[in-house]
Amino acid sequence: MTSPTDGVVTANLLIDNDFLKHLLKIRMMTMHRLILCLSVLLASGSNQAADTKRPPDKETVRRFKVSCEGTYQHHLQGICVDDEAIYWSFTTTLVKTDLDGKLLKKVPVANHHGDLCRHDGKLYIAVNRGKFNDPQGNADSWVYVYDAANLQELARHNVQQVFHGAGGIGIQNGHFFVVGGLPDGVEENYVYEYDWDFKFLKKRIIKSGHTHLGIQTATFAHDRWWLGCYGDPKILLVTDTDFRVKGRYEFDCSLGIEGSPDGRLLAASGRCEKDKGCTGSVQVAFPDVKTGLKYLPAEQGDPE
């Protein structure tokens, strides 16, 4: 749960017909306002304000990638977005940038802040203050809540049911779902469901096969859960609303995954350099039958 590179995962491709149809359907949907706004801002190359009401051309879309300003002591754990900002969790630093990646605010936070999600002006971040991936538990799992406007801490919710350490969080149908670590040799993953007041409701089981250090990132989009995992190669799990596996792919979204209503998603990446620090970026990704998600090649337009 603490390393983005260690371990090996053998990927299997699991696809059902319903999921194939689902991928084809959402790839034909129109672009979400947020992605339009981000794309225009990046492609403009000028100081003029972007007109987000005018759809960008294909050149604008295929150039979309945002890098977070600055370097940080620890690596990226997750991202989320709204109409005005991108939020980045760098393990011990919570960062807010504008949609062009320009730094607006950063605050130090406890180790280990993981993946995050946003709802109603608040950021919800999975936090483990204990051990990850311990067969005996010994985690100390929480969800910390921050004001999205100023990154001020608002609350802490105890989620000790997350036995191997809370590392990621998403929202579906008014409930929070927390994912986390996993010891070696365990051939399934676990998801812990909570209501809005963080009352524990249910432990879910994903028959995923083993993924190195469990599940790192999570988002619910297009009637599917998209779950990023470490390993070599990195693994993307896709499940239905009941966490039945629809696909297991070799795609890296272990540092962040976020959905939009149009069929596209944002996948995060990052790197750490000795004596320099860690960086992060996000890029538009599209559902793909063979790879789960893929980035749009620079020479191509919007997928048909």
C-alpha contacts under 8 A as a table, 3 or more apart, distances in Angstrom:
res1	aa1	res2	aa2	distance
1	M	4	P	7.62
1	M	132	F	6.17
1	M	133	N	7.00
1	M	167	G	7.21
1	M	180	G	7.39
1	M	181	G	5.50
1	M	182	L	7.86
1	M	212	H	7.95
1	M	213	L	4.74
1	M	214	G	6.82
1	M	215	I	7.83
1	M	216	Q	6.84
1	M	230	Y	7.95
2	T	132	F	7.55
2	T	213	L	8.00
3	S	6	D	5.99
3	S	230	Y	7.87
4	P	230	Y	5.72
4	P	231	G	7.54
4	P	254	S	7.49
4	P	255	L	7.91
5	T	230	Y	6.65
5	T	231	G	6.33
5	T	232	D	7.10
6	D	212	H	7.98
6	D	230	Y	7.61
6	D	231	G	6.28
6	D	232	D	7.40
7	G	212	H	6.10
7	G	230	Y	7.77
7	G	231	G	5.15
7	G	232	D	6.22
8	V	212	H	6.83
8	V	231	G	4.80
8	V	232	D	4.48
8	V	233	P	6.73
9	V	210	H	7.45
9	V	211	T	6.16
9	V	212	H	6.38
9	V	231	G	5.06
9	V	232	D	5.54
9	V	233	P	6.15
9	V	234	K	7.29
9	V	235	I	7.53
10	T	232	D	7.85
10	T	233	P	7.45
11	A	233	P	7.57
11	A	235	I	6.96
11	A	248	R	6.68
11	A	249	Y	6.35
11	A	250	E	6.35
12	N	248	R	5.95
12	N	249	Y	6.83
13	L	247	G	6.22
13	L	248	R	5.26
13	L	249	Y	5.88
14	L	245	V	7.72
14	L	246	K	6.24
14	L	247	G	4.42
14	L	248	R	5.59
14	L	249	Y	7.93
15	I	19	F	6.61
15	I	20	L	7.13
15	I	246	K	5.55
15	I	247	G	5.00
15	I	248	R	7.87
16	D	19	F	5.42
16	D	20	L	6.48
16	D	246	K	6.32
16	D	247	G	7.80
17	N	20	L	5.06
17	N	21	K	6.34
18	D	21	K	5.22
18	D	22	H	6.11
19	F	22	H	4.79
19	F	23	L	6.11
19	F	246	K	6.49
20	L	23	L	5.23
20	L	24	L	6.34
20	L	289	V	6.20
21	K	24	L	5.19
21	K	25	K	6.14
22	H	25	K	5.13
22	H	26	I	6.30
23	L	26	I	5.46
23	L	27	R	6.20
23	L	287	P	5.88
23	L	288	D	6.64
23	L	289	V	6.72
24	L	27	R	5.38
24	L	28	M	6.86
25	K	28	M	5.60
25	K	29	M	7.12
26	I	29	M	5.32
26	I	222	H	7.35
26	I	262	D	6.61
26	I	263	G	4.45
26	I	264	R	7.94
26	I	287	P	7.80
27	R	262	D	7.57
27	R	263	G	5.22
27	R	264	R	7.28
27	R	286	F	7.06
27	R	287	P	6.63
27	R	303	P	7.22
27	R	304	E	7.47
28	M	263	G	7.43
28	M	304	E	6.91
29	M	262	D	5.01
29	M	263	G	6.05
30	T	262	D	5.29
30	T	263	G	7.87
31	M	35	I	6.72
31	M	36	L	6.67
31	M	261	P	7.91
31	M	262	D	5.09
31	M	263	G	7.79
31	M	264	R	7.71
32	H	35	I	5.49
32	H	36	L	6.34
32	H	260	S	6.29
32	H	261	P	6.11
32	H	262	D	5.32
33	R	36	L	5.02
33	R	37	C	6.14
33	R	52	T	7.45
34	L	37	C	5.09
34	L	38	L	6.20
34	L	82	D	7.27
34	L	83	D	5.65
34	L	260	S	7.96
35	I	38	L	5.11
35	I	39	S	5.90
35	I	260	S	7.93
36	L	39	S	5.16
36	L	40	V	6.10
36	L	52	T	6.40
36	L	55	P	6.54
36	L	56	P	6.74
36	L	61	V	7.84
37	C	40	V	5.34
37	C	41	L	6.20
37	C	50	A	7.41
37	C	51	D	7.92
37	C	52	T	5.16
37	C	99	L	7.84
38	L	41	L	5.22
38	L	42	L	6.34
38	L	64	F	7.40
38	L	99	L	5.60
38	L	100	D	6.73
39	S	42	L	5.36
39	S	43	A	6.17
39	S	56	P	7.35
39	S	60	T	5.90
39	S	61	V	5.75
39	S	63	R	7.38
39	S	64	F	5.24
39	S	65	K	7.95
40	V	43	A	5.19
40	V	44	S	5.88
40	V	50	A	6.00
40	V	51	D	7.56
40	V	52	T	7.04
40	V	56	P	6.26
40	V	60	T	6.39
40	V	61	V	7.98
41	L	44	S	5.56
41	L	45	G	7.75
41	L	49	A	7.87
41	L	50	A	5.80
41	L	99	L	7.46
41	L	100	D	6.36
42	L	45	G	6.72
42	L	60	T	7.87
42	L	63	R	7.71
42	L	64	F	6.61
42	L	65	K	7.59
42	L	66	V	7.55
42	L	100	D	6.23
43	A	60	T	5.44
43	A	63	R	6.89
43	A	64	F	7.51
44	S	48	Q	7.84
44	S	50	A	7.09
51	D	54	R	5.82
52	T	55	P	6.99
56	P	59	E	7.80
56	P	60	T	5.67
56	P	61	V	6.72
57	D	60	T	5.44
57	D	61	V	6.61
58	K	61	V	5.02
58	K	62	R	6.16
58	K	301	G	5.33
58	K	302	D	6.35
59	E	62	R	5.45
59	E	63	R	6.38
59	E	301	G	7.14
60	T	63	R	5.43
60	T	64	F	6.76
61	V	64	F	5.58
61	V	301	G	7.77
61	V	302	D	7.52
62	R	296	L	6.24
62	R	297	P	7.32
62	R	298	A	5.97
62	R	300	Q	7.37
62	R	301	G	6.51
62	R	302	D	7.46
63	R	298	A	7.05
64	F	283	Q	6.25
64	F	284	V	6.48
65	K	281	S	7.09
65	K	282	V	5.82
65	K	283	Q	4.49
65	K	284	V	6.92
66	V	99	L	7.65
66	V	100	D	6.08
66	V	101	G	5.76
66	V	281	S	5.42
66	V	282	V	5.33
66	V	283	Q	6.47
67	S	100	D	7.70
67	S	101	G	5.48
67	S	279	T	7.91
67	S	280	G	6.01
67	S	281	S	4.07
67	S	282	V	6.53
68	C	97	T	7.00
68	C	101	G	4.61
68	C	102	K	6.74
68	C	103	L	7.28
68	C	279	T	6.87
68	C	280	G	5.57
68	C	281	S	5.65
69	E	97	T	7.65
69	E	101	G	5.74
69	E	102	K	5.53
69	E	103	L	5.62
69	E	279	T	7.98
70	G	103	L	7.58
70	G	279	T	6.91
71	T	276	K	7.22
71	T	277	G	5.25
71	T	278	C	5.10
71	T	279	T	5.17
72	Y	75	H	7.19
72	Y	90	F	6.83
72	Y	93	T	7.27
72	Y	277	G	5.17
72	Y	278	C	4.92
72	Y	279	T	6.57
73	Q	90	F	7.81
73	Q	92	T	7.54
73	Q	277	G	5.23
73	Q	278	C	6.11
74	H	90	F	5.74
74	H	91	T	5.74
74	H	92	T	6.62
74	H	93	T	7.99
74	H	272	C	7.72
74	H	277	G	7.05
74	H	278	C	5.97
75	H	90	F	5.31
75	H	91	T	6.38
75	H	270	G	7.17
75	H	271	R	7.03
75	H	272	C	6.50
75	H	278	C	5.36
75	H	279	T	7.09
75	H	280	G	7.94
76	L	88	W	7.11
76	L	89	S	5.83
76	L	90	F	4.23
76	L	91	T	6.46
76	L	255	L	5.80
76	L	256	G	7.91
76	L	269	S	7.80
76	L	270	G	6.43
76	L	278	C	7.44
76	L	279	T	7.22
76	L	280	G	6.21
77	Q	88	W	7.70
77	Q	89	S	5.44
77	Q	90	F	5.69
77	Q	91	T	6.12
77	Q	113	H	7.49
77	Q	114	G	4.99
77	Q	115	D	5.25
77	Q	216	Q	7.47
77	Q	217	T	7.61
77	Q	254	S	7.73
77	Q	255	L	4.94
77	Q	256	G	6.46
78	G	88	W	6.10
78	G	89	S	5.41
78	G	90	F	7.60
78	G	114	G	6.39
78	G	115	D	4.12
78	G	116	L	5.95
78	G	168	G	7.93
78	G	217	T	6.42
78	G	254	S	7.98
78	G	255	L	5.17
78	G	256	G	4.02
78	G	257	I	7.07
78	G	268	A	7.34
79	I	86	I	7.07
79	I	87	Y	5.49
79	I	88	W	4.72
79	I	89	S	6.36
79	I	115	D	6.71
79	I	116	L	6.28
79	I	117	C	7.46
79	I	255	L	7.76
79	I	256	G	5.18
79	I	257	I	6.74
79	I	258	E	7.06
79	I	268	A	7.10
80	C	86	I	5.99
80	C	87	Y	5.29
80	C	88	W	6.95
80	C	116	L	6.55
80	C	117	C	5.63
80	C	118	R	6.56
80	C	256	G	7.93
80	C	257	I	7.74
80	C	258	E	6.04
81	V	84	E	7.77
81	V	85	A	5.84
81	V	86	I	4.47
81	V	87	Y	6.03
81	V	118	R	7.46
81	V	258	E	7.60
82	D	85	A	5.56
82	D	86	I	6.65
82	D	118	R	7.93
84	E	98	D	6.23
84	E	99	L	6.29
85	A	96	K	6.61
85	A	97	T	5.59
85	A	98	D	4.42
85	A	99	L	5.14
86	I	96	K	5.86
86	I	97	T	5.34
86	I	98	D	6.07
86	I	99	L	5.99
86	I	101	G	7.38
87	Y	94	L	7.45
87	Y	95	V	5.75
87	Y	96	K	4.67
87	Y	97	T	6.53
88	W	94	L	6.01
88	W	95	V	5.01
88	W	96	K	6.36
89	S	92	T	7.56
89	S	93	T	6.27
89	S	94	L	4.87
89	S	95	V	6.37
89	S	113	H	6.71
89	S	114	G	6.45
89	S	115	D	6.62
89	S	116	L	7.22
90	F	93	T	5.03
90	F	94	L	6.12
90	F	95	V	7.52
90	F	113	H	7.40
90	F	114	G	7.76
91	T	94	L	7.62
91	T	109	V	7.68
91	T	110	A	7.79
91	T	111	N	6.03
91	T	112	H	5.32
91	T	113	H	4.64
91	T	114	G	5.98
92	T	108	P	5.84
92	T	109	V	4.85
92	T	110	A	5.60
92	T	111	N	5.19
92	T	112	H	6.42
92	T	113	H	6.23
93	T	106	K	6.67
93	T	107	V	5.69
93	T	108	P	4.53
93	T	109	V	5.37
94	L	106	K	5.55
94	L	107	V	5.38
94	L	108	P	6.37
94	L	109	V	6.55
94	L	151	L	7.66
95	V	103	L	7.52
95	V	104	L	7.82
95	V	105	K	5.91
95	V	106	K	4.33
95	V	107	V	6.67
96	K	103	L	6.29
96	K	104	L	5.54
96	K	105	K	5.11
96	K	106	K	6.16
96	K	151	L	7.94
97	T	100	D	7.42
97	T	101	G	5.12
97	T	102	K	5.06
97	T	103	L	4.37
97	T	104	L	4.90
97	T	105	K	6.84
98	D	101	G	5.35
98	D	102	K	5.36
98	D	103	L	6.69
98	D	104	L	6.58
99	L	102	K	7.43
103	L	106	K	7.71
105	K	150	N	7.31
105	K	151	L	7.58
106	K	151	L	7.61
107	V	151	L	7.09
109	V	113	H	7.14
110	A	113	H	6.47
110	A	129	R	7.90
111	N	127	V	7.74
111	N	128	N	7.50
111	N	129	R	6.67
112	H	127	V	5.65
112	H	128	N	5.46
112	H	129	R	6.22
113	H	125	I	6.59
113	H	126	A	6.16
113	H	127	V	4.65
113	H	128	N	6.89
113	H	167	G	7.53
114	G	125	I	6.33
114	G	126	A	5.25
114	G	127	V	5.81
114	G	128	N	7.92
114	G	166	A	7.68
114	G	167	G	4.89
114	G	168	G	5.91
114	G	216	Q	7.68
115	D	125	I	5.92
115	D	126	A	5.90
115	D	167	G	6.01
115	D	168	G	4.37
115	D	169	I	6.17
115	D	216	Q	6.93
115	D	217	T	5.63
115	D	218	A	7.57
115	D	255	L	7.96
115	D	256	G	7.01
116	L	123	L	6.70
116	L	124	Y	5.46
116	L	125	I	4.24
116	L	126	A	6.33
116	L	168	G	6.40
116	L	169	I	5.78
116	L	170	G	7.35
117	C	123	L	5.79
117	C	124	Y	5.35
117	C	125	I	6.65
117	C	169	I	6.41
117	C	170	G	5.87
117	C	171	I	7.47
117	C	219	T	7.96
118	R	121	G	6.86
118	R	122	K	5.58
118	R	123	L	4.51
118	R	124	Y	6.09
118	R	148	A	7.87
119	H	122	K	5.37
119	H	123	L	6.60
119	H	124	Y	7.83
121	G	147	D	6.42
121	G	148	A	5.41
121	G	149	A	7.21
122	K	145	V	6.58
122	K	146	Y	5.58
122	K	147	D	4.83
122	K	148	A	5.00
123	L	145	V	5.54
123	L	146	Y	4.99
123	L	147	D	6.30
123	L	148	A	5.73
124	Y	143	V	6.33
124	Y	144	Y	5.83
124	Y	145	V	4.75
124	Y	146	Y	6.67
124	Y	169	I	7.57
125	I	143	V	5.38
125	I	144	Y	5.28
125	I	145	V	6.47
125	I	168	G	7.34
125	I	169	I	6.84
126	A	141	S	7.57
126	A	142	W	6.14
126	A	143	V	4.73
126	A	144	Y	6.69
126	A	166	A	5.41
126	A	167	G	5.20
126	A	168	G	5.28
126	A	169	I	5.98
126	A	178	V	7.21
127	V	141	S	5.90
127	V	142	W	5.03
127	V	143	V	5.65
127	V	144	Y	6.77
127	V	165	G	7.87
127	V	166	A	5.66
127	V	167	G	6.27
128	N	131	K	7.41
128	N	132	F	7.60
128	N	139	A	6.52
128	N	140	D	5.31
128	N	141	S	4.58
128	N	142	W	6.17
128	N	165	G	5.44
128	N	166	A	5.35
128	N	167	G	6.91
129	R	139	A	6.84
129	R	140	D	4.97
129	R	141	S	6.52
129	R	142	W	7.91
130	G	138	N	6.19
130	G	139	A	4.24
130	G	140	D	4.55
130	G	141	S	7.36
130	G	165	G	7.22
131	K	134	D	6.39
131	K	137	G	7.54
131	K	138	N	5.64
131	K	139	A	4.63
131	K	140	D	7.25
131	K	164	H	7.45
131	K	165	G	6.68
132	F	137	G	7.92
132	F	138	N	7.80
132	F	139	A	6.03
132	F	164	H	5.44
132	F	165	G	5.00
132	F	181	G	5.71
132	F	182	L	7.61
133	N	137	G	7.43
133	N	164	H	4.93
133	N	165	G	6.81
133	N	181	G	4.89
133	N	182	L	4.66
133	N	183	P	4.51
133	N	184	D	7.82
133	N	213	L	6.32
133	N	214	G	7.87
134	D	137	G	5.08
134	D	138	N	6.55
134	D	139	A	7.53
134	D	164	H	5.98
134	D	182	L	7.52
134	D	183	P	5.93
135	P	164	H	7.34
135	P	182	L	7.94
135	P	183	P	5.71
137	G	163	F	5.23
137	G	164	H	5.36
137	G	165	G	7.82
138	N	163	F	7.59
138	N	164	H	7.42
139	A	160	Q	7.66
139	A	162	V	7.85
139	A	163	F	6.28
139	A	164	H	5.73
139	A	165	G	4.92
140	D	160	Q	6.24
140	D	165	G	6.52
140	D	166	A	7.98
141	S	158	N	6.50
141	S	159	V	5.30
141	S	160	Q	5.03
141	S	161	Q	7.68
141	S	162	V	6.17
141	S	163	F	7.78
141	S	165	G	5.52
141	S	166	A	5.14
142	W	156	R	6.73
142	W	157	H	5.53
142	W	158	N	4.69
142	W	159	V	5.01
142	W	160	Q	6.94
142	W	166	A	6.78
143	V	156	R	5.79
143	V	157	H	5.06
143	V	158	N	6.60
143	V	159	V	6.87
144	Y	153	E	7.41
144	Y	154	L	7.79
144	Y	155	A	5.96
144	Y	156	R	4.49
144	Y	157	H	6.34
145	V	153	E	5.94
145	V	154	L	5.42
145	V	155	A	5.05
145	V	156	R	6.08
146	Y	151	L	5.39
146	Y	152	Q	5.37
146	Y	153	E	4.32
146	Y	154	L	5.20
146	Y	155	A	7.17
147	D	150	N	5.84
147	D	151	L	4.98
147	D	152	Q	5.28
147	D	153	E	6.41
147	D	154	L	6.52
148	A	151	L	5.40
148	A	152	Q	7.80
157	H	198	F	6.67
158	N	198	F	7.90
159	V	162	V	6.14
159	V	166	A	7.97
159	V	198	F	7.59
159	V	200	F	7.69
160	Q	163	F	6.54
161	Q	192	Y	7.28
161	Q	200	F	7.82
162	V	165	G	5.68
162	V	166	A	5.77
162	V	178	V	7.42
162	V	179	V	7.38
162	V	180	G	7.02
162	V	192	Y	6.56
163	F	166	A	7.92
164	H	180	G	6.42
164	H	181	G	4.87
164	H	182	L	5.92
164	H	183	P	7.61
165	G	180	G	5.37
165	G	181	G	5.34
166	A	178	V	6.57
166	A	179	V	5.95
166	A	180	G	4.49
166	A	181	G	6.84
167	G	178	V	7.44
167	G	179	V	5.90
167	G	180	G	4.32
167	G	181	G	6.75
167	G	215	I	7.36
167	G	216	Q	5.68
167	G	217	T	7.32
168	G	178	V	5.70
168	G	179	V	4.99
168	G	180	G	5.95
168	G	215	I	7.24
168	G	216	Q	5.54
168	G	217	T	4.96
168	G	218	A	6.00
169	I	176	F	6.90
169	I	177	F	5.57
169	I	178	V	4.46
169	I	179	V	6.12
169	I	217	T	7.02
169	I	218	A	5.87
169	I	219	T	7.46
170	G	176	F	5.84
170	G	177	F	5.31
170	G	178	V	6.68
170	G	218	A	5.62
170	G	219	T	5.12
170	G	220	F	6.49
171	I	174	G	6.69
171	I	175	H	5.68
171	I	176	F	4.68
171	I	177	F	6.08
171	I	219	T	7.24
171	I	220	F	6.60
172	Q	175	H	5.45
172	Q	176	F	6.59
172	Q	177	F	7.53
172	Q	220	F	6.37
174	G	195	D	6.97
174	G	196	W	6.66
175	H	193	E	6.78
175	H	194	Y	5.68
175	H	195	D	4.72
175	H	196	W	5.90
176	F	193	E	5.83
176	F	194	Y	5.12
176	F	195	D	6.18
176	F	196	W	6.92
176	F	198	F	7.60
177	F	191	V	6.30
177	F	192	Y	5.48
177	F	193	E	4.60
177	F	194	Y	6.33
178	V	191	V	5.71
178	V	192	Y	5.10
178	V	193	E	6.54
179	V	190	Y	6.51
179	V	191	V	4.99
179	V	192	Y	6.56
179	V	214	G	7.93
179	V	215	I	6.05
179	V	216	Q	7.22
179	V	217	T	7.75
179	V	218	A	7.59
180	G	190	Y	7.61
180	G	191	V	7.78
180	G	213	L	7.91
180	G	214	G	5.81
180	G	215	I	5.36
180	G	216	Q	6.28
181	G	213	L	5.04
181	G	214	G	4.38
181	G	215	I	6.34
181	G	216	Q	7.67
182	L	186	V	6.96
182	L	189	N	7.13
182	L	211	T	7.75
182	L	212	H	7.27
182	L	213	L	4.84
182	L	214	G	4.35
182	L	215	I	7.82
183	P	186	V	6.17
183	P	213	L	6.45
183	P	214	G	7.61
184	D	210	H	7.77
184	D	212	H	7.34
184	D	213	L	7.49
185	G	210	H	6.88
186	V	189	N	7.82
186	V	209	G	7.72
186	V	210	H	5.82
187	E	207	K	7.30
187	E	208	S	6.88
187	E	209	G	4.28
187	E	210	H	4.21
187	E	211	T	7.73
188	E	205	I	6.78
188	E	206	I	5.63
188	E	207	K	4.96
188	E	208	S	5.30
188	E	209	G	5.15
188	E	210	H	5.80
189	N	205	I	5.91
189	N	206	I	5.01
189	N	207	K	6.78
189	N	208	S	6.49
189	N	209	G	7.67
189	N	210	H	7.40
189	N	211	T	7.80
189	N	214	G	6.39
189	N	215	I	7.43
190	Y	203	K	6.82
190	Y	204	R	5.64
190	Y	205	I	4.80
190	Y	206	I	6.04
191	V	203	K	5.83
191	V	204	R	4.86
191	V	205	I	6.37
191	V	206	I	7.60
192	Y	200	F	7.57
192	Y	201	L	7.70
192	Y	202	K	6.02
192	Y	203	K	4.66
192	Y	204	R	6.10
193	E	200	F	6.21
193	E	201	L	5.45
193	E	202	K	5.20
193	E	203	K	6.27
193	E	204	R	7.44
194	Y	197	D	7.52
194	Y	198	F	4.91
194	Y	199	K	5.31
194	Y	200	F	4.59
194	Y	201	L	5.26
194	Y	202	K	7.31
195	D	198	F	5.05
195	D	199	K	5.46
195	D	200	F	6.84
195	D	201	L	6.93
196	W	199	K	7.44
204	R	243	F	7.41
205	I	243	F	7.22
206	I	243	F	5.72
206	I	244	R	6.42
206	I	245	V	6.93
207	K	244	R	7.19
207	K	245	V	6.79
208	S	211	T	7.66
208	S	237	L	7.54
208	S	245	V	6.55
208	S	248	R	7.75
210	H	214	G	7.60
211	T	214	G	5.28
211	T	215	I	7.19
211	T	229	C	6.44
211	T	230	Y	7.07
211	T	231	G	7.01
211	T	235	I	7.51
212	H	215	I	7.96
212	H	229	C	6.88
212	H	230	Y	5.55
212	H	231	G	5.28
213	L	216	Q	7.97
213	L	229	C	7.68
213	L	230	Y	6.82
214	G	229	C	6.55
214	G	230	Y	7.69
215	I	218	A	7.76
215	I	227	L	6.51
215	I	228	G	6.02
215	I	229	C	4.90
215	I	230	Y	7.51
215	I	254	S	7.94
216	Q	227	L	7.29
216	Q	228	G	5.60
216	Q	229	C	5.38
216	Q	230	Y	7.18
216	Q	254	S	5.69
216	Q	255	L	7.21
217	T	227	L	5.55
217	T	228	G	4.89
217	T	229	C	7.09
217	T	253	C	7.41
217	T	254	S	5.85
217	T	255	L	6.70
217	T	256	G	5.63
217	T	257	I	6.43
218	A	225	W	6.94
218	A	226	W	5.72
218	A	227	L	4.60
218	A	228	G	6.47
218	A	256	G	7.66
218	A	257	I	6.46
218	A	258	E	7.83
219	T	225	W	5.83
219	T	226	W	5.46
219	T	227	L	6.79
219	T	257	I	6.25
219	T	258	E	5.70
219	T	259	G	6.58
220	F	223	D	6.87
220	F	224	R	5.69
220	F	225	W	4.50
220	F	226	W	6.29
220	F	259	G	6.93
221	A	224	R	5.46
221	A	225	W	6.41
221	A	226	W	7.45
221	A	258	E	7.90
221	A	259	G	5.14
221	A	260	S	6.78
221	A	261	P	7.12
222	H	259	G	7.83
222	H	261	P	6.71
222	H	263	G	6.82
223	D	240	D	6.66
223	D	241	T	6.50
224	R	238	V	6.57
224	R	239	T	5.67
224	R	240	D	4.87
224	R	241	T	6.03
225	W	237	L	7.91
225	W	238	V	5.56
225	W	239	T	5.14
225	W	240	D	6.19
225	W	241	T	6.79
225	W	243	F	7.42
226	W	236	L	6.94
226	W	237	L	6.00
226	W	238	V	4.89
226	W	239	T	6.91
226	W	257	I	7.38
227	L	236	L	5.67
227	L	237	L	5.00
227	L	238	V	6.32
227	L	253	C	7.75
227	L	254	S	7.82
227	L	257	I	7.73
228	G	234	K	7.78
228	G	235	I	6.19
228	G	236	L	4.88
228	G	237	L	6.53
228	G	252	D	6.80
228	G	253	C	4.88
228	G	254	S	4.19
228	G	255	L	7.39
228	G	256	G	7.28
228	G	257	I	7.25
229	C	234	K	5.93
229	C	235	I	5.02
229	C	236	L	6.14
229	C	237	L	7.70
229	C	252	D	7.51
229	C	253	C	7.20
229	C	254	S	4.90
230	Y	233	P	7.62
230	Y	234	K	4.92
230	Y	235	I	6.39
230	Y	252	D	7.88
230	Y	254	S	5.80
231	G	234	K	4.59
231	G	235	I	6.75
233	P	250	E	6.12
233	P	251	F	7.76
233	P	252	D	7.90
234	K	250	E	5.84
234	K	251	F	5.92
234	K	252	D	5.01
234	K	253	C	7.74
234	K	254	S	7.07
235	I	248	R	6.84
235	I	249	Y	5.64
235	I	250	E	4.88
235	I	251	F	5.51
235	I	252	D	6.11
235	I	253	C	7.78
235	I	254	S	7.67
236	L	248	R	5.79
236	L	249	Y	5.11
236	L	250	E	6.24
236	L	251	F	5.47
236	L	252	D	6.59
236	L	253	C	6.76
236	L	254	S	7.84
236	L	292	G	7.24
237	L	245	V	7.14
237	L	246	K	7.80
237	L	247	G	5.93
237	L	248	R	4.73
237	L	249	Y	6.55
238	V	245	V	5.99
238	V	246	K	5.46
238	V	247	G	5.06
238	V	248	R	6.42
238	V	292	G	7.78
239	T	242	D	7.41
239	T	243	F	4.89
239	T	244	R	5.12
239	T	245	V	4.30
239	T	246	K	4.96
239	T	247	G	6.89
240	D	243	F	5.17
240	D	244	R	5.46
240	D	245	V	6.71
240	D	246	K	6.68
241	T	244	R	7.50
245	V	248	R	7.54
247	G	292	G	7.22
248	R	292	G	7.61
249	Y	290	K	7.87
249	Y	291	T	5.57
249	Y	292	G	5.78
250	E	291	T	6.44
250	E	292	G	7.90
251	F	291	T	6.59
251	F	292	G	7.07
251	F	293	L	6.73
251	F	294	K	7.63
252	D	255	L	7.82
252	D	269	S	7.90
253	C	256	G	5.41
253	C	257	I	5.76
253	C	267	A	5.43
253	C	268	A	6.02
253	C	269	S	7.09
254	S	257	I	7.61
254	S	268	A	7.70
254	S	269	S	7.94
255	L	267	A	7.77
255	L	268	A	5.45
255	L	269	S	5.78
255	L	270	G	7.23
256	G	266	L	7.91
256	G	267	A	5.67
256	G	268	A	4.62
256	G	269	S	7.22
257	I	265	L	7.03
257	I	266	L	5.66
257	I	267	A	4.61
257	I	268	A	6.23
258	E	265	L	5.61
258	E	266	L	5.02
258	E	267	A	6.56
259	G	263	G	7.84
259	G	264	R	6.64
259	G	265	L	4.40
259	G	266	L	6.27
260	S	263	G	6.48
260	S	264	R	5.88
260	S	265	L	5.70
260	S	266	L	7.93
261	P	264	R	7.37
263	G	286	F	6.90
263	G	287	P	7.05
264	R	284	V	6.64
264	R	285	A	5.82
264	R	286	F	4.94
264	R	287	P	6.84
265	L	284	V	5.80
265	L	285	A	5.20
265	L	286	F	6.33
265	L	287	P	7.97
266	L	282	V	6.10
266	L	283	Q	5.44
266	L	284	V	4.72
266	L	285	A	5.76
267	A	282	V	5.51
267	A	283	Q	5.56
267	A	284	V	6.49
267	A	285	A	6.32
268	A	280	G	7.00
268	A	281	S	5.58
268	A	282	V	4.25
268	A	283	Q	6.45
269	S	280	G	5.70
269	S	281	S	5.41
269	S	282	V	6.27
270	G	278	C	7.07
270	G	279	T	5.33
270	G	280	G	4.11
270	G	281	S	6.11
271	R	278	C	5.57
271	R	279	T	5.61
271	R	280	G	6.78
272	C	276	K	7.52
272	C	277	G	5.48
272	C	278	C	4.03
272	C	279	T	6.44
273	E	276	K	5.32
273	E	277	G	5.45
273	E	278	C	6.36
274	K	277	G	6.35
283	Q	295	Y	7.52
284	V	295	Y	6.50
284	V	296	L	7.63
285	A	293	L	5.98
285	A	294	K	5.29
285	A	295	Y	4.65
285	A	296	L	6.78
286	F	293	L	5.24
286	F	294	K	5.38
286	F	295	Y	6.33
286	F	296	L	7.27
287	P	291	T	7.99
287	P	292	G	5.59
287	P	293	L	4.36
287	P	294	K	6.53
288	D	291	T	5.52
288	D	292	G	4.78
288	D	293	L	4.92
288	D	294	K	6.25
289	V	292	G	5.80
289	V	293	L	7.91
291	T	294	K	6.55
296	L	300	Q	6.82
296	L	301	G	7.65
296	L	302	D	7.62
296	L	303	P	7.95
297	P	300	Q	5.51
298	A	301	G	7.93
300	Q	303	P	7.90
